[in-house]
Amino acid sequence: TQPSMQPAAQFDRLAAKYTEHSERLGPRFHAAEDLAGVDSERLQTLGQRLQRVARDAAAESHPFDDVAAGAGGAGGNAARRFRTLIHGDPKAANLLLHEGGAVGFIDFQWTGWGLAATDVAHHVCAAFAPDALAQEGALLDHYHASLLAAAAEFGGAPSLPSRAQFQAQYVA
């Protein structure tokens, strides 16, 4: 069975944890160069805003998770035919690049059933420099084409998402 993506109670503590981290980091957090020009009120209320949408976002991005299923998201059974094994936390810190171009992953704590587009979205948001997002469409085209080629080569799932379906899953 797949581990739950996050304990359900964690959704209810998101705002408080965000405030706690913000206060602990103090002036260094609010003076960060990446946050220049961000409205301070919007920054202060980010945890509250995230908490309001966390359950629905979880249900959309993890439609096979029992906790998320209780949120009533739109994923669920409609997405089951695109279910695949995903890493779950494909950030740069969990990615190893070897000489010769081989790629490896570590930290499989969140590995389980999900949508391939969820892992891709997580990786793009967590691992790329903001200016790389200008190439987001080309990155998604390349990933989707590679997914289809690998499925054909290795006898993968007969029901893979079209590029448009993949895009819809990616933005969900």
N, C-alpha and C positions, 0 to 999 in steps of 0.2 A: 504494500500500500504506500501511498505517497504521504509524506509528512505534511501537516498543515502549513500553508505559506507563512503564517504568523498567528500567534495566539489571538483569539478574538478580543480579549481585553486590551490588547495593545492599541487597537483603534481608538479606544476611549481615553487613552493616556497621551495621545499624540500631541495635543496642544500644550499640556503641562510639561512634557519632555522637551518640546521645542523651546519653551520659555526657560526651562532649567538650563539647557545647553547654551542658549543665547546669553543668559545672565552670567554663566560660568566663564564663557569666553570674553564677555564684556566688551570693552572698547576695541579690542583687536578684531572681533567679529564685525562690528558695525563700521570699522574703518577699512575693511578689506577692499582692496582695489577693484575686485570683481563686482562689488556692490555699489560702486560709485554711481550716483544718479538714481538709485532705487529709493523710492519714497519710504521714509523711515516708518511711517504708520503701517504701510503694507508689509514691511519686513517684520514688524512687531506682531502683526496679526496672521502671519503665514501659518503658524501651527494650528490656529483655530480654523482657518480656511481649509487646510489640508484634512483636519479631523472631520469636517463636514462631508467631504467627498471620498474619504478613504475606503469605506466599505463598498461603495459602488465601483470605485476604481479597481479595487481588488477583485470584485466579481467579474469585471470586464477582462482584466488581464490574467486572471487565474480561474477560468470557468469550470475547472474540474476539481477545485478545492472545496471541501465540505464547508469550511467557514465562509468562504466567499459565496457559495451557492445560497446560503441563508440570507444574503444581502439582496437577492432578487435582481441581479444584473442581467443583462441581455445575452450573455455568453451561453453557458449551459449546454443543453442538448444540441443546439444549432451548430456549435463549434466542435462537438465531439468528433466529427469525421475528420477534423484537421489536427487532432491531438497527436503530439509527438513528445519524445523525451527531450527535455530542455535542461540546461545547466542550472538556471534559476538565479545566478548572481555573476553574470559575465563581465564584471568590471575589469579594468586594466590590472589591478592587483592580483586577480585570479587567472591571468593569461600569461603564458610563457611563450616567448618567441625564441626558437632555436636557430642556430646557423643553418643556412640552406633553405630557410623559409618554413620549416615545420612549426606547427602551433600546438600548444598543449594547455590544458586547464588544470587547476587545483581547486580545492574547497568545494566539495559537492554536497554541502549541507542542504541546499534548496533544490537539488535535482529531483525532478518528478515530471508528471504529465503537464503539458501546457501547450501553448501556441508558439511556434517558432518565431513569429513576429514579436512576441513578448520579450524573448531573449535578445533579439536584434535591437529593439527599441531601448532596452535597458543598457545594452552595450554602447549604442550610439550616444545616449545621454550621459553615460558615466565615463566613457573612455576617450571621446573625441574632444578636441579643442573646439570652442564655439564657432570659429571661422570654417571648420570642416563641414559644418551643417549646410553650407552652401552647396555641397555635393551630395546631400542626403538622398535625393532621387536616384542619382547614379549608383550610390552605395546599395540602396534597396534593390535596384534593377540587377546589380551584380549578385547580391546575395540570393535573390529569388531564382535567377538563372542557374546559379551553382546548386541550390537546393534541388531543382528539377533534374539537373544532370546527375547529381549524386543518387537521387532516388531511382533514376533509370538504370544507373550502373550497378547499384546494389540491391535492386528489387524492392525499393521502398514502398511506402504507402501508395495505394492506387488512387487515393482521393486527396491530392495536394491542392492547396488554394491557388486560384488564379492570381495574377499579379494584382488585380483590383481587390480581390478578397484579402490578399496578404497586406495590402495598403490599409484596408479597413481595420484589420486586426492590429496593425502597427500603431495606428493613431488612437485606438480604443483605450 
